[in-house]
Amino acid sequence: MIVVFLYLQFQVWFGESGYFAQKTILYDQEKIESKLMILKAKNRLITSQIKELRRRPGSIESHARSKLGMIKPGETFVIVPEEGS
């Protein structure tokens, strides 16, 4: 009887669906949910940027100039160094 009791206690605490396994699963679930929230926020930002680019074609040029450093043919590109650099 004692052996059966000890076996059952072992299963409750250390088995595949025991206490510590459940804690590990809950911890992993929380990590995944937090990563999912971050990815959803990034997706919302990208979706809003796509909508803006579709709505205003001029924003494509502005984005290319500011983010990619592109210039139009015939323009002169000038770099102004910042103080302390």
SULVENJO-V238031 format. One record per backbone hydrogen bond with DSSP energy under -1.0 kcal/mol. CO is the residue of the C=O (numbers start at 0). NH is the residue of the N-H. E is the energy in kcal/mol with one decimal. If there is no record, write none. Layout:
[[CO:NH:E] [CO:NH:E]]
//
This chain:
[[0:4:-2.3] [1:5:-2.6] [2:6:-2.4] [3:7:-2.5] [4:8:-2.3] [5:9:-2.4] [6:10:-2.2] [7:11:-2.2] [8:12:-2.1] [9:13:-3.3] [10:14:-1.2] [11:18:-2.5] [12:19:-1.6] [14:17:-1.6] [17:21:-2.2] [18:22:-2.0] [19:23:-2.0] [20:24:-2.3] [21:25:-2.5] [22:26:-2.2] [23:27:-2.5] [24:28:-2.4] [25:29:-2.2] [26:30:-2.0] [27:31:-2.3] [28:32:-2.5] [29:33:-2.1] [30:34:-2.1] [31:35:-2.4] [32:36:-2.1] [33:37:-1.7] [34:38:-2.4] [35:39:-2.5] [36:40:-2.0] [37:41:-2.2] [38:42:-2.4] [39:43:-2.3] [40:44:-2.0] [41:45:-2.6] [42:46:-2.7] [43:47:-2.2] [44:48:-2.1] [45:49:-2.4] [46:50:-2.4] [47:51:-2.1] [48:52:-2.3] [49:53:-2.1] [50:54:-2.3] [51:55:-2.7] [55:58:-1.5] [56:59:-1.1] [57:61:-1.9] [58:62:-2.5] [59:63:-2.5] [60:64:-2.4] [61:65:-2.5] [62:66:-2.7] [63:69:-1.8] [71:74:-1.9] [81:84:-1.4]]
//
